[in-house]
């Protein structure tokens, strides 16, 4: 196992500009028999502090553990251990489309997340100074796009088969909250290409009961759906329980640049939008993982009181 450690300050786009130093180690390698590739993981954590909750992050199609620094660095700077696995669809692995694992990648992605949860001991030991500082009882999951669908299954979402019957329950009781960014909606309105080639894009949110913050852009027009940007609000509309929906004005699929600035996927670069996601997601995670914490209520109130808000928030 090889690992390179780096220490960095928090991201410049942060609203509160934390000064906490970070320790980020990559790659930490988890053995994955039968996967064809061992699982590479990046772990980022504040250099100080104890009882640190965990945020497990699933990247979007083609990305890797090296992406999403605007979120990962921010969360780590605010007291979370952020764990980012590299899924098999990552461009860094170059898996050919004809690889026999390709039809199962959506399931292997979910297995990657549970493998990380099973391997927290290994990950904690790999980060200098992190031992004994992680709170295993406070775990949230997050993801963007395909990663959000991957993450949603641990919160209770299920995939419908061709007859509309919900598939296996893949929820994980170790995960108690989630942040789902640009999560695709129901499969009733898929394009013919998506319906034929992406059968896993038929989710049911009826059993996604865990608390979650769902973030959607009101200009996010997917080429996989015949519907408009409201498609990305389905996870909020059709899921029960404690949910919040942040709709960002003018945001496309990158939501202003959460995967990184100046990259091809960032078609709507907006540090201000990213800063809003940073602020609200951090507040949500704090309150969801620490009962009695009022960060989320305060952040929601602050957004409602802005004279020119970048988005609107709904809760149920």
Secondary structure, DSSP 8 states (H G I E B T S, - for coil): ---EEEEE---TT-SS-----EEEEEEEEE--TTTSS-EEEEEEEESS-SSEEEEEEE--TT--TT--HHHHHHHHHTTEEEEEE--TT-TTTT--TT-TTGGGHHHHHHHHHHHHHHTHHHHHHHSTT-TT-EEEEEEEEEEETHHHHHHHHHTT-EEB-TTS-B------TT--EEEEES----GGGB-HHHHHH-TT--EE-TT--SEEEEEEETT---TTBSS-GGGGGHHHHT--SSEEEEEETT--TTTTTTT-TTSTT-SS--HHHHHHHHHHHHHHHHHHHSTT--HHHHHHHHHHT-TT-SEEEEE-
